[in-house]
Amino acid sequence: MLDKHLRPSPISPTIDLDAQGVQHGFLRLPYSRDDSAWGSVMVPICVIRNGSGPTALLTGANHGDEYEGPLALYDLARSLKLEDVAGTIIIIPGMNYPAFRVGTRTSPIDKGNMNRSFPGRPDGTVTEKIADYITRHLLPHADLVLDFHSGGRTLDFLPFCAAHILPDKEQERRAFAAVEAFCAPYSMRMLEIDAVGMYDTTAEEMGKVFITTELGGGGTSRAQTVQIARKGVLNVLRHAGLVDGVVEQTPTTWLDMPGDDCFAFAQEDGMIETMVDLGGTVTKGMVIARVWGTGRTGVAPQEIHAKMDGLLVARHFPGLVKAGDCASVIAIHETG
């Protein structure tokens, strides 16, 4: 539970978050540094409010090297018409804005991983202060949260929308209904291997409907994955009754990540050779990747074996890997 006696957030919005209409502004965080004694971090925000109704909080660049979300959200903030909205839509395309500006997963200011910094602290690092503001000043007002992710510079994913298995089955049902409405090529019942400090966890513990994505990777975007993001966010807003129109239905394949056996990790440094392409069928025991040592010739590669049958949904990217890096992720087709 959040401490009600925490000091006020140092962040101040440059717009009235409660006003009706379309507003574009910033969340301004004072940040004194060598090149600007009284400087600020200026996180772009758009709020579209038309009357009463539900509230959606839409975020991208939780990690700064993931681009489908920001592309879809900057476009949405520019193009969405007030008369098509019934309720409130809060758009933050670059959540970890310092990281987003330089294209890195973590902040160049404090090395903060935004998605391991929640619920944040008003007296913490820059990353923790942004997380704290979102936790205390934005999340409480949200009925629905969509946080865009992709693989960044070190992973590549099949494009999917996801939610988590939750103790509250009604909350879980509403989350998976929103996932289904997103209509990504794949829909995932997701397992996290490290849920401490996550935006997801904070939102879910507050009872929010929280959905997320993995839409590609490699530190870039593709025409297909950006199209999925743009269509998906509008579908979710239509599903929630926030935007006029009907959900643009396209087929989705439901997948499950049932346990730790989904994940495989490199045990040595080297050059990774993927033995199965994304979307390929995997059987337990088969070699799904090899890691070649580069220090000398004549050395056999480390073989990474699948611990279960399934579908390859993620792989390491780019070609060099370090011991401990995630090499691959396997999921299984949902069985009802």
Sequence and secondary structure as in RCSB ss.txt:
>XXXX:A:sequence
MLDKHLRPSPISPTIDLDAQGVQHGFLRLPYSRDDSAWGSVMVPICVIRNGSGPTALLTGANHGDEYEGPLALYD
LARSLKLEDVAGTIIIIPGMNYPAFRVGTRTSPIDKGNMNRSFPGRPDGTVTEKIADYITRHLLPHADLVLDFHS
GGRTLDFLPFCAAHILPDKEQERRAFAAVEAFCAPYSMRMLEIDAVGMYDTTAEEMGKVFITTELGGGGTSRAQT
VQIARKGVLNVLRHAGLVDGVVEQTPTTWLDMPGDDCFAFAQEDGMIETMVDLGGTVTKGMVIARVWGTGRTGVA
PQEIHAKMDGLLVARHFPGLVKAGDCASVIAIHETG
>XXXX:A:secstr
   TT    S EESS TT SEEEEEEEEEE  BTTBTT EEEEEEEEEEESSS EEEEE  SSTT  HHHHHHHH
HHHH  GGGBSEEEEEES TTHHHHHHT SS TTT   GGGSTT  TTS HHHHHHHHIIIIIGGG SEEEE   
 TTTEEE  EEEEE  SSHHHHHHHHHHHHHH  SEEEEE  S  TT HHHHHHHTT EEEEEE  BTTS  HHH
HHHHHHHHHHHHHHTTSBSS       EEEE  SGGGEEE SS EEEEESS TT EE TT EEEEEE  SSSS  
 EEEE SSSEEEEEEE SSEE TT EEEEEEEE   
